[in-house]
Amino acid sequence: CVYGDGVYFARDPSYSSRDTYSVPGNNGHKLVYKSSVFVGRYGQGERNLKEPPKDVKGVRYDSVVDNLNNPEIYVIFRDNQACPEYLIKFESVRF
């Protein structure tokens, strides 16, 4: 929970397909959801956030990210901000 106590989404599928996040099953297959995520306005994530922080005007952000200049990880805090579209089943090929 490095960027808050929410649900994490990666910008790039290769990140989510790492063994850390998508553990292969007994048959070697991995599962990853492709989702639409409403990130809206985002602020910087940090430990122990239960909701997004407020901006300088006191308006709460919609989500948080790992890096404001080049986000790779998005964190949302409300269930209605994400909608799974596809469950992708695949095998990792090792060369």
CORTA-V170736 format. One record per residue. N is the residue number from 0. D_FIRST is the distance of its C-alpha to the first C-alpha in Angstrom with 1 decimal. Layout:
N/D_FIRST ; N/D_FIRST
This chain:
0/0.0 ; 1/3.8 ; 2/5.6 ; 3/5.2 ; 4/5.6 ; 5/7.7 ; 6/9.2 ; 7/8.9 ; 8/12.4 ; 9/14.0 ; 10/17.2 ; 11/19.0 ; 12/19.7 ; 13/20.0 ; 14/16.3 ; 15/15.6 ; 16/18.6 ; 17/17.4 ; 18/17.9 ; 19/14.2 ; 20/13.4 ; 21/16.9 ; 22/18.6 ; 23/22.4 ; 24/24.3 ; 25/27.5 ; 26/29.4 ; 27/27.4 ; 28/26.2 ; 29/22.7 ; 30/21.5 ; 31/19.5 ; 32/19.8 ; 33/21.2 ; 34/20.2 ; 35/21.3 ; 36/18.6 ; 37/19.7 ; 38/17.7 ; 39/20.5 ; 40/20.1 ; 41/16.8 ; 42/15.6 ; 43/13.3 ; 44/9.6 ; 45/8.3 ; 46/6.2 ; 47/7.2 ; 48/8.8 ; 49/10.4 ; 50/12.5 ; 51/13.4 ; 52/15.3 ; 53/19.1 ; 54/21.3 ; 55/24.2 ; 56/26.4 ; 57/24.1 ; 58/23.2 ; 59/19.7 ; 60/18.1 ; 61/17.4 ; 62/14.0 ; 63/12.0 ; 64/11.9 ; 65/11.1 ; 66/14.8 ; 67/17.3 ; 68/20.3 ; 69/19.2 ; 70/16.2 ; 71/15.1 ; 72/11.7 ; 73/11.9 ; 74/9.7 ; 75/12.0 ; 76/12.2 ; 77/15.6 ; 78/17.1 ; 79/20.1 ; 80/18.4 ; 81/18.3 ; 82/21.2 ; 83/21.4 ; 84/24.6 ; 85/25.0 ; 86/23.9 ; 87/24.7 ; 88/25.9 ; 89/26.7 ; 90/27.4 ; 91/26.3 ; 92/29.4 ; 93/29.5 ; 94/32.3
